[in-house]
Amino acid sequence: MKQVQAEENKRWGARLKIFLGYAPGVGKSYRMLDEARRRHERGEDVVVGAVQGQQSEDVKALLQKLESIPSQSEEHAALDLDAVLRRAPQVCVIDPLGAENPATSRNPHRWQDVQELLRSGISVLTSVNLLHVEEYREKVQAITGKHTTETIPKSFLLAADDIVIVDVPADLCLARSGEKLTSIGISNAQERKLSELRELALLLTAEVVDAQLETYVHAHGIQPVFGTHERFLVCITPESNAKAMIQSGIRNKERFQGELYVVYIHRHGLSCEESARIETYLQAARNAGATTEILQSDDPVSAIGEFATQKRITQIFIGHGSHDNWRDRLFGDPVLRLIRASDGIDVRVFPQ
Amino acid sequence: MSESEETQRRKLKVYLGYAAGVGKTFQMLSDAQAARQRGLDVVIAYFEPHARPDTIAQAEGLEMLPPRQIDYRNRVFKEMDTDATLRRKPDIALVDELAHTNVPGSERSKRWEDVQVLLEAGIEVWTTMNVQHLESLYDQIWQVTGIQVRETVPDWVVRRAAEIVAVDVTPDALLNRLKRGAIYKPEVIEKALSGFFKTSNLGALREMTLRQAAHEVDLRQTAYDETSDAGLSTAAPQEVPGDASKERILIVVTADPSTAMLIRRGRRVADYLHADCIALFVHRTPNVTELPAEERHTLEKHLRFARSLQMETRVVSGVDIAKTVVEFARSHQVTQVFVAPSRGGLRDRLLDRNFVENIVRLAEDLQVTVVADRSRRSASS
């Protein structure tokens, strides 16, 4: 569906650009309106559809240089969607995206208004506060202790043509907008909380950039890009010390903010007890956010290699095999074969 | 760090980007203007002379110290005048391009070394750099973009910075700036577009910048916890001394060229896992001095490199390399051994394969990481 919508917008040439920030006061509005000003000066037809209630002097100065569409009513800074559609500019600025629409609006959420603009061929520049992203609601609440009502689905961000993070150090954000921050549950001495939000916003942007990169690489038939991001592959067997390996995988995933895959190469003749144990391990891994898979192959080394290449893995975790059975002596130790075959991927061998 | 040291050594702030033209210097100058408004004494200690018009406009009203002129091979080079900056002693000195290598004949070979001098003298420094200049990312950058970066900054320099600011722009906007001639002179634009400024390169470097910035922010959260008196409820679990999960990484140094990438990779993993890191060289001769001069020279270079990345280095003697490494690891509470496959000739490879594989075989009670040679999968191939 995301694809379809993107295609549709492209036909009209409408593009969505998001300015993401981790808190109020990082400078999203200024950065966005400054871009609107530059575009206007270069001859694009730009209008401002919605503005923030409180404005800094810098922002006010920029707004004076741009055409604005007045909101529907005085007391509500609501977006007058129909007026924008009638005016039909090339580019419309919507600040912020996470605002509640009045009950009389035809769309409950402002991001749905934006979808309508895009479908009508109007490009949109809009600002998003991390606090308003649906999927981050719990995490943000855990940090700030405050509940947010207005939410934007993350898929909306992932489908944007462009995303830019507006980043400032936490202390500067505090200095600039101490008062605004109280409303989101952050007091003056809580740089730490802001810093946690900041980390989340940076990682969210990295995730969007990674998805865009993958789409680009696919569309242009370029070799996949390896190594921008750590991706761990833990390969378990009934003999391996799967618990320790998975724990280490989870720890690495968290520390590197990476991705974790846990695979089991299917083998015939497992006892019920062994099968159940494997399933318990895989379940534990899934609970910790890993993707799990059971690979079917007679040749574990090449199955792991293919899977690793396909998923752009950067580190493979395997257990020490038994080094002394006749099959290994004949065909080579699988651990050593995997090391030789893993081109460009680190291999970490775990004690059994 | 004692309190007096802490008050003496000043703050470093790094504006981190992913390419020329993303707006690092612009952002730094714009923040500097705001600082000046607040009454702070800010000077530009070094500014790239080929700056963009927008950037030059942003510098207006800020005091600029004249660069030092250095003659080298009948040409005049401009470098930061560190002594003049020390004499001027502002609150904040702006120093563009942290990764810059000074022209031969300068007092220090790297600009980041000059920056250390300013910091030690009690001057706060704001500076700019691109993510690809971070030492420990060298091999990953090579793998991802096919580019071998010549000028690097050791990770600890950035780690000691009080603040990292990510300067972000979309690759599309950056490419527009490039095509408009706002970044380079017209004659080099085409070359840039087909080389470094490929969309896939820019996307990858941008992602790495954002992740690096997130990591730097994460590291500094631990610092908040350590300095704040109030126990924060949201604080992440902290490392306890003697914690069983505390990792210790041992890097096996040889004369092979792959050792450099092994040291970089080990350093990076150790930093992310908050692990200790030791570099070990095992010589078969009873005494190091008996090694052939060339090999000894290479090894010294590798060990110096490890020390420059703030690793402890050890040299021990042992007839069987694999056995000596494993015994050392066991007696030093090492949890992970890092080894590299060889890049040398067939004979070397055969010998080294034995030694790497022997370690894997012998160290059944330890984790052994065989670090990949990332250059072989580089984007240029």
Contacts between the chains, C-beta under 8 A, distances in Angstrom:
chain1	res1	chain2	res2	distance
A	17	B	170	7.6
A	142	B	234	6.9
A	143	B	234	5.7
A	162	B	170	4.6
A	162	B	172	6.5
A	162	B	173	7.8
A	163	B	170	7.6
A	164	B	168	5.2
A	164	B	169	6.4
A	164	B	170	5.9
A	165	B	166	6.4
A	165	B	168	4.7
A	165	B	210	6.8
A	166	B	168	7.6
A	167	B	165	5.8
A	167	B	166	4.3
A	167	B	167	7.5
A	167	B	168	6.5
A	167	B	213	6.9
A	168	B	165	6.5
A	169	B	13	7.6
A	169	B	163	4.4
A	169	B	164	8.0
A	169	B	165	6.1
A	171	B	163	7.7
A	172	B	31	7.8
A	189	B	230	7.8
A	191	B	224	6.3
A	192	B	221	6.1
A	192	B	224	4.4
A	192	B	225	7.3
A	192	B	228	7.2
A	192	B	232	5.8
A	192	B	234	7.1
A	192	B	235	7.5
A	193	B	234	6.6
A	195	B	217	5.7
A	195	B	220	6.5
A	195	B	221	5.3
A	195	B	224	6.8
A	196	B	221	6.6
A	196	B	234	6.8
A	198	B	217	5.4
A	199	B	214	5.0
A	199	B	217	4.6
A	199	B	218	5.4
A	199	B	221	7.5
A	202	B	166	6.3
A	202	B	210	5.1
A	202	B	211	7.6
A	202	B	213	5.2
A	202	B	214	3.8
A	202	B	217	6.6
A	203	B	210	7.4
A	203	B	211	7.2
A	203	B	214	4.9
A	205	B	168	7.1
A	205	B	210	5.2
A	206	B	207	5.2
A	206	B	210	3.9
A	206	B	211	4.9
A	206	B	214	6.8
A	209	B	203	6.1
A	209	B	206	5.5
A	209	B	207	4.6
A	209	B	210	6.5
A	210	B	207	5.3
A	212	B	203	6.4
A	213	B	200	6.8
A	213	B	203	4.0
A	213	B	204	6.3
A	213	B	207	6.5
A	216	B	199	6.1
A	216	B	200	6.3
A	216	B	203	6.4
A	217	B	200	6.1
A	220	B	200	7.7
A	222	B	200	5.7
A	223	B	379	6.9
A	225	B	144	5.7
A	225	B	200	6.2
A	225	B	203	7.7
A	225	B	204	4.9
A	225	B	379	7.2
A	226	B	143	5.8
A	226	B	144	6.6
A	226	B	377	6.1
A	227	B	140	4.7
A	227	B	143	4.7
A	227	B	144	5.2
A	227	B	374	6.8
A	228	B	140	7.8
A	228	B	144	5.8
A	228	B	204	4.8
A	228	B	207	4.6
A	228	B	208	5.4
A	228	B	211	7.6
A	229	B	207	6.6
A	229	B	211	6.5
A	248	B	367	7.8
A	251	B	245	7.1
A	251	B	273	7.6
A	252	B	272	7.9
A	252	B	273	7.3
A	255	B	272	4.8
A	255	B	273	5.6
A	255	B	274	7.7
A	256	B	272	5.3
A	257	B	211	6.6
A	257	B	214	6.4
A	257	B	215	7.2
A	257	B	218	7.9
A	315	B	369	7.8
A	320	B	360	7.7
A	320	B	364	5.3
A	323	B	361	5.9
A	335	B	360	6.6
A	336	B	357	5.4
A	336	B	360	6.8
A	339	B	341	7.6
A	339	B	356	7.9
A	339	B	357	7.7
A	339	B	360	7.2
A	339	B	370	5.0
A	342	B	370	8.0
A	342	B	372	6.4
A	343	B	372	7.0
A	343	B	376	6.2
A	343	B	377	5.8
A	344	B	143	6.5
A	344	B	372	5.0
A	344	B	373	7.4
A	344	B	374	5.7
A	344	B	376	6.2
A	344	B	377	3.2
A	345	B	372	5.2
A	346	B	265	7.4
A	346	B	369	5.7
A	346	B	370	6.7
A	346	B	371	5.2
A	346	B	372	5.2
A	347	B	369	7.1
A	347	B	370	4.8
A	347	B	372	7.6
A	348	B	336	7.5
A	348	B	367	5.8
A	348	B	368	7.2
A	348	B	369	4.4
A	348	B	370	7.8
A	349	B	360	5.6
A	349	B	367	6.7
A	349	B	368	4.7
A	349	B	369	7.6
A	349	B	370	7.4
A	350	B	367	5.5
A	351	B	364	5.8
A	351	B	365	5.1
A	351	B	366	6.5
A	351	B	367	7.0
A	352	B	364	6.7
